[in-house]
Amino acid sequence: MQARLATGWNTWDTQSVTTHVLLPEALAIRVGIENQATVNANAFLATALIGRQGKDEERVVPGPHSWDGNYSDLTLNWHGRSMRIQSAHAGADLVLLVTPLPSDKENHLPAEVVFSAGMLWNRPGRVEKNAERITATMAGRVVPIFLAGTDSHDPYVPVTGPYFSAELAGPVGLSTGTARPLQEIEGLIAAAREKQRLASAKSESTQVDAAIETVLGWDTIYEPEGKRVISPVSRIWSVGWGGYVLFDWDTYFAATLAATGNRDLAYANSIEICREATEAGFIPNYARAGKWKSSDRSEPPVGAITVLGLYRKFHDRWLLEETYPALLKWNRWWAKHRDRDGYLVWGSDGDNPHQNLDDGSAGTRAGAILESGLDNSPMYDEARFDEKTHQLAMADVGLMSMVVADSDALAEMAEVLGKPRDAAELRERAAKYRTKLATLWDPATGIYRNRDLVTGELSRHLSPTNFYPLMAKVATPEQASRMVAEHLLNPAEFWGDWVLPAIARNDAAFKDQDYWRGRIWGPMNYLVSLGLERYPQADVAEARKKLAAKSLELFLKEWNANGHVHENYNGMTGVGDDVGSSDRFYHWGALLGYLSLQEAEQH
């Protein structure tokens, strides 16, 4: 599977969306831009990323990116210049086309495009240039590279290794394998673009399918340390973490999204995050470049429901065989390490030799909250921390619901794999926590609430996680109807123009609109929708339909305007661009659009 994925030309390099890499050899062609000026204003753009926000940094507007890299398209705006960069495959070859676009300021000199070639990740190979071509020689393979334009031979561009440079007075092309004139390259690009358009048009949900393909296309990279293709949340996050970072539930959600069009990529993401399991047996909060991971804490357990969903869609038993052992250990870990008086709580183990040393969070209250994945949620503002057990002394409705759903999913997997003892164990664990979860139902307000395990008091805060008992099928049909009518569709709490906020609108923290304090998150809408799906009664089904429609509207708002897929969105305005703490191309934002695909499958 990884061998199939890690083949051919694609934007595999974490560092730049304008770099194209040939796998498995790791030959890279980098596209750099020189801003030429008549006075002291020359600058060189060596790398480009989607979503950079600095004053003088590039702005990348992502266009279509096919799953296999056969076509990619983006617009780059930098130093008052605009250009379009497109790529396509011509058999085993790559063609690139850089086209200058009308700019918002007068430039007396044209920009210059620089195509440089070299080997990535210390892979073996030799790259040389003569008058007409650049030649890459690798084990068993020779790849010639040709410029379709006039080489300016600029000796001052800050690159190492062989390169072509050409002024962007008009379109400039590049091809591998065969010297192709500009007109032929333009034709190949146009044909690939049309093929991509027709492929997207086959779906009734064209916009959403195309958006998911685009965001996963641009966010998927090759990780050379593990020799694998993965889909981190965004390139900006990966660069900041030293090359890549895989977060627990984020990566499972990437697998769900990839399943809309690329089974291998869906499997790869679900398998690779399972393989990051710690020695203690849990999937870590994060795993990053340098083989470092959070050994003090996990994150929300959505792995089994994800893998079971993939199995139900594609029916490959081997996927269950590959992931089941890690998922089972993780499920048992929650019961062993996060059980407090029969309830499940968040925690952070500080007494291990591999704890996080840099931010000081291991074994602390802050680390325990980070395990929830809801870093600054008001739900935990008053939660007490037990210094001896390194646990929050608060029964968490969301965690308990996810572990019950996880146990149910694993029990079904165990039955498929012929493991009846495991299945019995898992169903017993699900029953245990269902019983305890039922005690968190508040008949006075008609919803499940977190409980302080020191005072016994129910929490005053409400979040979408309070609806997760629907996913665990703990609520009775009557309780589900109350939760939907009195809370989900209540404009004083969760309903409104833009839904669902991460904390109820009548919570004092909602006005903060800071990360999990009032903003809207794709994964929350998705998990609430999964819960609604388990109750076929008309009122709940109608609420699910409304949630899908509202989520799609929110998703398309900035997708259509800016090509952005946000980490989170303002709960008042539906805008994602209003803060710097919302990554502009964070793949789980596409879950908001994914709900409409789920809804369509129901009818």
C-alpha positions as CSV (number, residue, x, y, z in Angstrom):
1,M,0.0,0.0,0.0
2,Q,2.7,2.5,0.9
3,A,4.7,1.4,-2.1
4,R,1.7,2.3,-4.3
5,L,1.2,5.7,-2.6
6,A,4.9,6.7,-2.6
7,T,5.4,6.5,-6.4
8,G,5.7,9.2,-9.0
9,W,5.7,13.0,-9.0
10,N,3.8,14.9,-6.4
11,T,4.1,17.7,-3.9
12,W,5.6,15.4,-1.4
13,D,8.0,17.8,0.4
14,T,6.7,19.3,3.7
15,Q,8.6,22.5,3.2
16,S,7.0,23.9,0.1
17,V,3.8,23.4,-2.0
18,T,5.8,24.6,-5.0
19,T,8.3,21.7,-4.8
20,H,7.6,18.6,-6.8
21,V,9.3,15.3,-5.9
22,L,9.8,12.1,-7.7
23,L,9.4,9.0,-5.5
24,P,10.9,6.7,-4.6
25,E,14.1,8.3,-5.8
26,A,13.5,11.7,-4.1
27,L,14.5,13.9,-7.0
28,A,13.1,17.4,-6.2
29,I,12.4,20.2,-8.6
30,R,11.9,23.4,-6.6
31,V,10.1,26.5,-7.9
32,G,11.6,29.7,-6.5
33,I,10.6,33.3,-7.4
34,E,13.0,36.3,-7.6
35,N,11.4,39.7,-7.1
36,Q,13.5,41.9,-9.4
37,A,13.5,45.6,-8.6
38,T,15.4,48.6,-10.0
39,V,16.4,49.7,-6.5
40,N,17.2,48.0,-3.2
41,A,14.1,45.7,-3.1
42,N,15.2,42.4,-4.6
43,A,14.0,39.3,-2.7
44,F,13.9,35.6,-3.3
45,L,11.0,33.2,-2.3
46,A,12.5,29.8,-1.9
47,T,9.5,28.0,-0.4
48,A,5.8,28.7,-0.3
49,L,3.1,27.4,2.2
50,I,-0.6,27.8,2.3
51,G,-1.8,30.0,5.2
52,R,1.2,32.1,6.1
53,Q,0.0,35.3,7.8
54,G,3.0,37.6,8.1
55,K,2.8,41.0,6.6
56,D,5.4,40.4,3.8
57,E,4.9,36.7,3.4
58,E,3.4,35.0,0.4
59,R,-0.3,34.4,0.0
60,V,-1.1,31.0,-1.7
61,V,-4.6,30.5,-3.0
62,P,-4.8,26.7,-3.5
63,G,-6.5,25.4,-6.5
64,P,-7.3,21.8,-7.4
65,H,-4.9,19.1,-6.4
66,S,-5.7,15.5,-7.5
67,W,-5.1,12.6,-5.1
68,D,-2.3,11.2,-7.3
69,G,-0.6,14.5,-8.1
70,N,-1.7,14.2,-11.8
71,Y,-2.8,17.8,-11.6
72,S,-2.1,20.7,-9.2
73,D,-2.9,24.4,-9.5
74,L,-2.3,27.3,-7.2
75,T,-2.0,31.1,-7.3
76,L,0.9,32.8,-5.6
77,N,0.8,36.5,-4.5
78,W,4.0,38.0,-3.2
79,H,5.6,41.5,-3.2
80,G,2.7,42.8,-5.3
81,R,3.1,40.1,-7.9
82,S,0.7,37.4,-8.9
83,M,1.4,34.2,-10.8
84,R,-0.2,30.8,-11.4
85,I,1.7,27.6,-10.9
86,Q,0.3,24.4,-12.4
87,S,1.6,20.9,-12.8
88,A,0.6,17.8,-14.7
89,H,1.8,14.3,-15.5
90,A,2.7,13.2,-19.0
91,G,3.0,9.5,-18.5
92,A,5.9,9.1,-16.0
93,D,7.1,12.7,-16.7
94,L,6.3,16.0,-15.0
95,V,5.4,19.3,-16.7
96,L,5.3,22.6,-14.9
97,L,3.8,25.9,-16.1
98,V,4.3,29.3,-14.4
99,T,2.1,32.0,-15.8
100,P,2.3,35.7,-14.6
101,L,-1.0,37.3,-13.7
102,P,-2.1,40.9,-13.6
103,S,-0.6,42.4,-10.4
104,D,-1.9,45.0,-8.0
105,K,1.1,47.3,-8.4
106,E,3.3,48.5,-11.2
107,N,6.6,46.6,-11.6
108,H,9.3,48.0,-13.8
109,L,11.1,44.6,-14.0
110,P,9.5,41.2,-14.5
111,A,9.8,38.6,-11.7
112,E,12.1,35.7,-12.4
113,V,11.2,32.0,-11.9
114,V,14.0,29.7,-10.8
115,F,13.7,25.9,-11.3
116,S,16.4,24.2,-9.2
117,A,16.9,20.4,-9.0
118,G,18.5,18.2,-6.4
119,M,18.1,15.1,-4.2
120,L,16.2,15.3,-1.0
121,W,16.7,13.5,2.4
122,N,20.3,12.5,1.5
123,R,19.1,10.0,-1.1
124,P,21.8,9.0,-3.5
125,G,21.9,10.6,-6.9
126,R,23.8,13.1,-9.0
127,V,22.4,16.3,-10.7
128,E,24.3,18.2,-13.3
129,K,23.6,21.0,-15.8
130,N,24.9,21.6,-19.2
131,A,23.9,24.3,-21.7
132,E,20.5,22.8,-22.6
133,R,19.4,20.5,-19.8
134,I,19.7,19.4,-16.2
135,T,20.3,15.7,-15.8
136,A,19.6,13.7,-12.7
137,T,21.3,10.3,-12.5
138,M,20.0,7.9,-9.9
139,A,20.3,4.2,-9.4
140,G,18.8,2.6,-12.5
141,R,17.3,5.8,-13.7
142,V,18.2,8.9,-15.6
143,V,15.8,11.9,-15.7
144,P,16.6,14.8,-18.0
145,I,15.0,18.2,-17.2
146,F,14.3,20.9,-19.8
147,L,13.3,24.5,-19.7
148,A,10.6,25.8,-22.1
149,G,11.7,29.4,-22.1
150,T,14.8,31.5,-22.3
151,D,17.4,30.7,-19.6
152,S,18.7,34.0,-18.2
153,H,21.6,32.2,-16.5
154,D,21.2,34.6,-13.6
155,P,24.3,34.0,-11.4
156,Y,22.9,35.7,-8.3
157,V,19.9,33.6,-7.3
158,P,20.5,32.1,-3.9
159,V,20.1,28.4,-4.7
160,T,22.6,25.6,-4.6
161,G,22.8,23.0,-7.2
162,P,21.8,23.2,-10.9
163,Y,19.0,25.5,-11.9
164,F,17.2,27.3,-14.8
165,S,16.2,31.0,-14.4
166,A,13.8,32.8,-16.7
167,E,12.1,36.1,-16.6
168,L,8.3,35.9,-16.2
169,A,7.5,38.3,-19.1
170,G,5.1,35.5,-20.2
171,P,4.4,31.9,-19.4
172,V,7.5,29.7,-18.7
173,G,7.4,25.9,-18.7
174,L,9.5,23.0,-17.6
175,S,9.4,19.3,-18.5
176,T,11.1,16.1,-17.5
177,G,12.0,13.2,-19.8
178,T,11.5,15.0,-23.1
179,A,12.1,18.5,-24.2
180,R,8.7,20.0,-24.8
181,P,7.8,23.4,-26.3
182,L,5.7,25.7,-24.3
183,Q,2.6,25.1,-26.4
184,E,2.8,21.4,-25.8
185,I,3.2,21.9,-22.0
186,E,0.2,24.3,-22.0
187,G,-1.8,21.6,-23.8
188,L,-0.8,18.9,-21.3
189,I,-1.8,21.2,-18.4
190,A,-5.1,22.1,-20.0
191,A,-5.9,18.4,-20.6
192,A,-5.1,17.5,-17.0
193,R,-7.2,20.3,-15.7
194,E,-10.1,19.2,-17.8
195,K,-9.7,15.6,-16.7
196,Q,-9.7,16.8,-13.1
197,R,-12.9,18.8,-13.7
198,L,-14.7,15.9,-15.3
199,A,-13.7,13.6,-12.5
200,S,-15.1,16.0,-9.9
201,A,-18.3,16.5,-12.0
202,K,-19.2,12.8,-11.7
203,S,-20.3,13.4,-8.1
204,E,-23.5,14.9,-7.0
205,S,-21.6,16.7,-4.2
206,T,-19.0,18.1,-6.5
207,Q,-17.9,21.0,-4.4
208,V,-17.4,19.0,-1.2
209,D,-15.7,16.1,-2.9
210,A,-13.4,18.4,-4.8
211,A,-12.6,20.4,-1.7
212,I,-11.7,17.3,0.4
213,E,-9.5,16.1,-2.5
214,T,-7.8,19.4,-2.7
215,V,-7.1,19.9,1.0
216,L,-5.9,16.3,1.5
217,G,-3.9,16.6,-1.8
218,W,-2.0,19.7,-0.5
219,D,-1.7,18.5,3.1
220,T,-0.4,15.0,2.2
221,I,3.4,14.6,2.4
222,Y,6.1,11.9,2.3
223,E,7.8,11.4,5.7
224,P,11.3,10.2,4.9
225,E,12.2,9.1,8.5
226,G,9.4,6.5,8.5
227,K,9.4,6.0,4.7
228,R,5.7,6.6,4.5
229,V,3.0,8.8,3.0
230,I,0.9,10.6,5.7
231,S,-1.5,13.5,6.0
232,P,-0.6,15.8,8.9
233,V,-3.0,18.6,9.7
234,S,-1.2,21.2,7.6
235,R,2.3,21.9,6.3
236,I,2.6,24.9,8.6
237,W,2.1,22.8,11.6
238,S,4.5,20.1,10.3
239,V,7.3,22.7,9.5
240,G,6.9,24.1,13.0
241,W,7.3,20.6,14.5
242,G,10.5,19.9,12.7
243,G,9.2,18.1,9.6
244,Y,5.9,16.5,10.5
245,V,3.5,16.1,13.3
246,L,0.7,13.5,13.6
247,F,-2.0,14.3,16.2
248,D,-4.1,11.4,17.4
249,W,-7.8,12.2,16.5
250,D,-6.8,14.6,13.8
251,T,-5.1,11.8,11.8
252,Y,-8.1,9.4,12.2
253,F,-10.3,12.2,10.8
254,A,-7.9,12.6,7.9
255,A,-8.5,8.9,7.2
256,T,-12.2,9.4,7.2
257,L,-11.9,12.3,4.8
258,A,-9.5,10.5,2.5
259,A,-11.9,7.6,2.2
260,T,-14.1,9.8,0.0
261,G,-11.6,9.3,-2.9
262,N,-8.4,7.4,-2.0
263,R,-8.7,4.1,-0.1
264,D,-4.9,3.7,0.2
265,L,-4.4,7.1,1.8
266,A,-7.3,6.5,4.2
267,Y,-5.7,3.2,5.2
268,A,-2.2,4.7,5.4
269,N,-3.3,7.4,7.9
270,S,-5.3,5.0,10.1
271,I,-2.4,2.5,10.2
272,E,0.4,5.0,10.7
273,I,-1.2,6.7,13.7
274,C,-1.9,3.2,15.2
275,R,1.8,2.4,14.7
276,E,2.7,5.5,16.8
277,A,1.3,3.8,20.0
278,T,3.6,4.2,23.0
279,E,5.2,1.6,25.1
280,A,2.4,2.0,27.6
281,G,-0.1,1.0,25.0
282,F,-1.9,4.3,24.1
283,I,-2.1,6.4,20.9
284,P,-0.2,9.6,21.8
285,N,-1.5,13.1,21.8
286,Y,1.2,13.8,19.2
287,A,4.0,12.1,17.3
288,R,6.6,14.3,15.7
289,A,9.7,14.4,13.7
290,G,12.7,12.9,15.5
291,K,10.6,10.0,16.7
292,W,9.4,12.0,19.8
293,K,5.9,11.6,21.1
294,S,3.8,12.5,24.1
295,S,4.3,9.6,26.4
296,D,2.3,11.3,29.3
297,R,-1.1,11.7,27.5
298,S,-3.3,10.4,24.8
299,E,-6.2,12.2,23.0
300,P,-9.9,11.4,22.2
301,P,-10.3,7.7,21.3
302,V,-11.9,7.8,17.8
303,G,-9.7,5.2,16.3
304,A,-11.9,2.2,16.4
305,I,-15.0,4.0,15.0
306,T,-12.8,5.3,12.2
307,V,-11.3,1.9,11.2
308,L,-14.7,0.2,11.5
309,G,-16.2,2.8,9.2
310,L,-13.4,2.1,6.7
311,Y,-14.1,-1.6,6.9
312,R,-17.8,-1.2,6.4
313,K,-17.0,0.9,3.3
314,F,-14.3,-1.2,1.7
315,H,-14.6,-4.6,3.4
316,D,-10.9,-5.3,3.7
317,R,-10.4,-7.7,6.6
318,W,-6.6,-7.2,6.6
319,L,-7.1,-3.5,7.7
320,L,-8.8,-4.8,10.9
321,E,-6.0,-7.4,11.4
322,E,-3.4,-4.6,11.1
323,T,-5.0,-2.1,13.4
324,Y,-6.9,-4.2,16.0
325,P,-4.0,-5.0,18.3
326,A,-3.1,-1.4,18.9
327,L,-6.7,-0.2,19.2
328,L,-7.5,-3.0,21.7
329,K,-4.5,-2.1,23.9
330,W,-5.5,1.6,23.8
331,N,-9.1,0.7,24.8
332,R,-7.8,-1.3,27.8
333,W,-5.4,1.5,28.7
334,W,-8.3,4.0,29.3
335,A,-10.0,1.6,31.7
336,K,-6.7,0.9,33.5
337,H,-5.2,4.4,33.7
338,R,-8.1,6.9,33.5
339,D,-10.8,5.2,35.6
340,R,-11.8,7.1,38.8
341,D,-14.6,5.7,40.9
342,G,-15.9,3.9,37.9
343,Y,-16.0,7.1,35.8
344,L,-13.5,8.1,33.1
345,V,-11.4,11.2,33.4
346,W,-8.6,13.0,31.6
347,G,-5.0,12.8,32.9
348,S,-1.3,13.3,32.2
349,D,1.2,10.8,33.6
350,G,4.3,12.6,34.8
351,D,6.2,9.7,36.2
352,N,7.6,8.3,32.9
353,P,11.1,8.6,31.5
354,H,10.0,10.0,28.2
355,Q,7.7,12.8,29.3
356,N,7.5,16.1,27.5
357,L,10.4,18.2,28.8
358,D,10.0,21.3,26.8
359,D,6.6,22.8,27.8
360,G,6.5,21.4,31.3
361,S,3.0,20.0,30.9
362,A,3.6,16.4,31.7
363,G,2.0,15.3,34.9
364,T,0.2,18.6,35.3
365,R,-3.3,19.9,35.2
366,A,-2.5,21.6,31.9
367,G,-1.3,18.3,30.5
368,A,-4.4,16.5,31.6
369,I,-6.6,19.1,29.8
370,L,-4.5,18.8,26.7
371,E,-5.3,15.1,26.6
372,S,-9.0,16.1,26.0
373,G,-7.9,17.7,22.7
374,L,-9.9,20.8,23.8
375,D,-6.9,22.7,25.0
376,N,-8.5,25.8,26.7
377,S,-12.1,24.7,27.0
378,P,-14.1,26.4,29.7
379,M,-15.4,23.0,30.7
380,Y,-12.2,22.5,32.6
381,D,-11.9,26.0,34.2
382,E,-13.0,24.8,37.6
383,A,-11.9,21.1,37.3
384,R,-9.8,19.9,40.2
385,F,-6.5,18.2,39.6
386,D,-5.3,15.3,41.7
387,E,-1.6,15.7,42.1
388,K,-1.2,12.1,43.2
389,T,-3.0,10.4,40.3
390,H,-2.3,13.2,37.8
391,Q,-6.0,13.2,36.9
392,L,-8.7,15.7,36.6
393,A,-11.2,14.8,39.2
394,M,-14.1,15.3,36.8
395,A,-16.3,12.6,35.2
396,D,-16.2,13.6,31.5
397,V,-19.3,12.8,29.5
398,G,-17.4,13.2,26.2
399,L,-14.6,10.8,27.1
400,M,-16.9,8.2,28.5
401,S,-19.1,8.3,25.4
402,M,-16.2,7.9,23.1
403,V,-14.8,5.0,25.1
404,V,-18.2,3.3,25.0
405,A,-18.5,3.8,21.2
406,D,-14.8,2.7,20.9
407,S,-15.6,-0.5,22.8
408,D,-18.7,-1.3,20.7
409,A,-16.7,-0.8,17.5
410,L,-13.8,-3.0,18.7
411,A,-16.3,-5.7,19.8
412,E,-17.7,-5.8,16.2
413,M,-14.1,-5.9,14.9
414,A,-13.3,-8.8,17.3
415,E,-16.3,-10.8,16.0
416,V,-15.2,-10.3,12.4
417,L,-11.7,-11.5,13.4
418,G,-13.0,-14.5,15.3
419,K,-12.1,-13.3,18.8
420,P,-15.2,-14.0,20.9
421,R,-13.4,-13.6,24.2
422,D,-12.2,-10.1,23.2
423,A,-15.7,-9.3,22.0
424,A,-17.2,-10.3,25.3
425,E,-14.6,-8.3,27.3
426,L,-15.3,-5.2,25.2
427,R,-19.1,-5.5,25.5
428,E,-18.7,-5.8,29.2
429,R,-16.6,-2.7,29.3
430,A,-19.1,-0.8,27.2
431,A,-21.9,-1.9,29.5
432,K,-20.0,-0.8,32.6
433,Y,-19.4,2.7,31.3
434,R,-22.9,3.0,29.9
435,T,-24.2,2.3,33.3
436,K,-22.0,5.0,34.9
437,L,-22.7,7.4,32.1
438,A,-26.4,7.1,32.7
439,T,-25.9,8.5,36.2
440,L,-24.7,11.8,34.6
441,W,-28.1,12.5,33.1
442,D,-29.6,15.6,34.6
443,P,-33.4,15.3,34.4
444,A,-33.9,18.9,35.5
445,T,-32.2,20.3,32.4
446,G,-32.5,17.3,30.0
447,I,-28.9,16.6,29.1
448,Y,-25.8,14.7,30.3
449,R,-23.4,16.8,32.4
450,N,-19.8,16.4,33.6
451,R,-19.5,15.9,37.4
452,D,-17.0,17.1,39.9
453,L,-15.9,13.9,41.6
454,V,-14.9,15.7,44.8
455,T,-18.1,17.7,45.5
456,G,-20.5,15.6,43.4
457,E,-21.8,18.7,41.7
458,L,-22.8,18.7,38.0
459,S,-20.8,21.2,35.8
460,R,-22.6,24.4,34.7
461,H,-20.7,24.4,31.3
462,L,-22.2,22.8,28.2
463,S,-20.3,21.8,25.1
464,P,-21.1,19.7,22.0
465,T,-19.3,16.9,24.0
466,N,-22.5,16.8,26.1
467,F,-24.3,15.3,23.1
468,Y,-21.7,12.5,22.6
469,P,-23.9,10.1,24.7
470,L,-26.0,9.8,21.6
471,M,-22.9,8.3,19.8
472,A,-22.7,5.8,22.7
473,K,-26.4,5.0,22.4
474,V,-26.8,5.7,26.1
475,A,-29.7,8.1,25.8
476,T,-33.2,6.8,25.5
477,P,-35.3,8.0,22.5
478,E,-37.1,10.4,24.8
479,Q,-33.8,11.7,26.2
480,A,-32.5,12.2,22.7
481,S,-35.5,14.3,21.8
482,R,-35.1,16.4,24.9
483,M,-31.4,17.0,24.2
484,V,-32.2,18.0,20.6
485,A,-35.2,20.3,21.3
486,E,-34.0,21.9,24.5
487,H,-30.3,22.3,23.8
488,L,-29.1,21.5,20.3
489,L,-31.7,23.6,18.5
490,N,-31.9,26.1,21.3
491,P,-30.5,29.5,19.9
492,A,-29.6,30.5,23.4
493,E,-27.2,27.6,23.6
494,F,-26.0,25.9,20.4
495,W,-28.2,26.9,17.5
496,G,-27.9,30.1,15.4
497,D,-26.6,31.4,12.1
498,W,-23.3,29.4,12.6
499,V,-23.1,26.1,14.5
500,L,-22.0,24.4,16.7
501,P,-19.9,26.6,19.1
502,A,-17.5,24.7,21.3
503,I,-19.2,26.2,24.4
504,A,-22.8,27.2,24.8
505,R,-23.7,30.7,23.7
506,N,-25.1,31.6,27.1
507,D,-21.8,30.6,28.8
508,A,-19.7,33.6,29.8
509,A,-16.7,32.2,28.0
510,F,-18.5,32.2,24.6
511,K,-17.7,35.8,24.0
512,D,-14.0,35.0,24.2
513,Q,-14.0,33.4,20.7
514,D,-10.6,32.1,21.5
515,Y,-9.8,28.6,20.3
516,W,-12.1,26.2,22.2
517,R,-13.8,29.0,24.0
518,G,-16.7,29.6,21.7
519,R,-15.4,28.9,18.2
520,I,-16.8,26.2,15.9
521,W,-14.8,23.1,15.1
522,G,-15.4,20.5,12.4
523,P,-14.7,17.4,14.6
524,M,-17.3,18.4,17.1
525,N,-20.0,18.8,14.5
526,Y,-19.0,15.5,13.0
527,L,-19.1,13.5,16.3
528,V,-22.5,15.1,17.2
529,S,-23.8,14.1,13.8
530,L,-22.6,10.5,14.3
531,G,-24.7,10.5,17.5
532,L,-27.8,11.9,15.9
533,E,-27.4,9.2,13.2
534,R,-28.1,6.5,15.8
535,Y,-31.6,7.7,16.5
536,P,-33.9,7.3,13.5
537,Q,-36.9,9.1,15.0
538,A,-38.1,12.0,12.9
539,D,-37.2,14.9,15.2
540,V,-33.6,13.7,15.6
541,A,-33.2,12.9,11.9
542,E,-34.5,16.4,11.0
543,A,-31.9,17.9,13.4
544,R,-29.2,15.9,11.8
545,K,-30.3,17.2,8.4
546,K,-30.3,20.8,9.6
547,L,-26.8,20.3,11.2
548,A,-25.4,19.0,7.9
549,A,-26.9,21.9,6.0
550,K,-25.6,24.5,8.5
551,S,-22.2,22.9,8.6
552,L,-21.9,22.9,4.8
553,E,-22.9,26.6,4.6
554,L,-20.2,27.4,7.1
555,F,-17.6,25.4,5.3
556,L,-18.4,26.9,1.8
557,K,-18.3,30.4,3.2
558,E,-14.5,30.7,3.2
559,W,-13.8,27.9,0.9
560,N,-15.5,29.7,-2.0
561,A,-14.2,33.1,-0.9
562,N,-10.5,32.3,-0.1
563,G,-9.9,28.6,-0.7
564,H,-9.4,28.2,3.1
565,V,-10.3,25.2,5.2
566,H,-10.0,26.4,8.7
567,E,-9.0,24.8,11.9
568,N,-11.9,26.6,13.6
569,Y,-14.4,29.4,12.9
570,N,-15.9,32.3,14.8
571,G,-19.1,31.2,16.5
572,M,-20.7,34.7,15.9
573,T,-19.6,35.5,12.4
574,G,-18.7,32.2,10.8
575,V,-15.3,33.7,9.8
576,G,-12.1,31.8,10.2
577,D,-9.7,34.5,9.1
578,D,-10.4,36.7,12.1
579,V,-7.7,35.3,14.3
580,G,-4.1,34.1,13.9
581,S,-4.8,30.9,15.9
582,S,-7.0,29.3,13.2
583,D,-4.8,27.5,10.6
584,R,-6.1,28.4,7.1
585,F,-5.6,24.9,5.6
586,Y,-6.2,22.5,8.5
587,H,-7.7,19.3,7.0
588,W,-10.3,18.5,9.7
589,G,-12.2,21.7,8.8
590,A,-13.4,19.8,5.8
591,L,-15.5,17.6,8.2
592,L,-18.0,20.4,8.1
593,G,-18.5,19.7,4.4
594,Y,-18.3,15.9,4.9
595,L,-21.5,15.9,6.9
596,S,-23.4,16.7,3.7
597,L,-22.0,13.6,2.1
598,Q,-23.0,11.5,5.1
599,E,-26.5,13.0,4.9
600,A,-26.8,12.2,1.2
601,E,-25.8,8.5,2.0
602,Q,-28.8,8.3,4.4
603,H,-31.2,8.9,1.5
